[in-house]
């Protein structure tokens, strides 16, 4: 993964609903296989904008259960529960997702805007 450029993936989250997504990482061609992610961790923060001081709107980690990694299958699952998004007072932000190797080396995997579609029915 060293030398890899982060992909851009906009997140559109419906407030008050569960947000779940899954991605699978593969090795390079000519014979792509699911990437072995055993022992890896993931982390992401949503902030109001790039370069914004210390304001963190929401944090996702493997430790807080917002990321689940299936190492042998090369899968990363993202989960934001409805009860979390229901409490958000913000509607826009940006994020980046870092994958942390077993040796502690971070690689920025994804980045992009976060848009929250506000909940009307409560």
N, C-alpha and C positions, 0 to 999 in steps of 0.2 A: 503494500500500500504506500510506501514512501514515494514521493514524487507525484502522487495522485492529486488531481484538482477536485475540489468539492463540487458535487452536483447541486443543481438548483431544483428544489421541490417546494412549491408553495403549499402551505397548510391552510385549508379552509375548514374551520371548526364550527359546528352548530352548537351554540350555547345551550346547555341543559340536556345535551345528548352525549352518549359515549362517543369518543373519537378513537378509532382503532385503525391501524395500518400495519402492514408487514412488508418488509423488503428482504430479498435474498441476494447475497453477494456471491459472485462467481469469480473463479480464476480466469486468467486471460486465455483467448483462443491460442492455438487451434483446437484444444480439447477442454473447453470450460467445464469446471466441476464446482459444486458449492464450496465456498471458501471455509476452511476450518476456523471457527471462531471460539473454540473451547478456551475458557479462561479470560476471554475479553469482557470488558465492561463498556457501557455507553453512558453518555451524559449530554444534556442539552439545556440551554437556558433561553427563555423568551424574554426579550428586553424591548423597551419602547422604540429604539432605533440603534443602528450600529454606532459604536463609540459612546454610548450613553453610560456615563459613570457607573454607579453601583446598583442602579434600579433593576431588579430582577422581577419580572411579572409572574413567571412560573418556571419551575425547575423540574426536569425529568432526569432520572438516573436509573440504573439497574438496581441500586440500593433502595430506592423508594418505590420500586415496582412499576414505574412508568415505562421502562424498557425491560423486555425479556429476550434473552439471547439463547437460541438453540444452536449450540456450537457446531456439532457435526453436520447439521443441515445448512449452516451459513445464514440463518434467518435472524432478523431483528424485528421484534414486535413492539409497536408504540401503542400505549394505552393511556388515555386521559378520561377519567370517569366523569359522568354527567354532573355529579355533585360538586366536582372541582370547577368545571366550566360555568356552572350556574352562578357561582359566587364572583366571577370575574367582573370587574368594573371597567375594563378596557376592551377595545374592539380591534386594535391593530398592534402589531409588533413585528419583530424579526427574530430568527433563531439560527443557531448552527448546532449540528449534531457531531459530537466527537466519539470515535471509537478508541478505547484505551486497550493497548495490547497487554498480555500478561506481564511484560517487563515494565509497564507503566508509560510506554510511548503513545502519545495521543496522535490521532489522524483525524482531521476534519473531513467528514464523509459527506454531509449535506448542509445546505443553508437555504434561507429564503424568507419570504414574508409570511406572516401569520395573520389571517383575517378571521374574525369571529362574527358569525351571523347571529345577531341578538335574539334572545328568546323573548317571545311575547306572552305565551301562556305559562303561568307559574302556579 
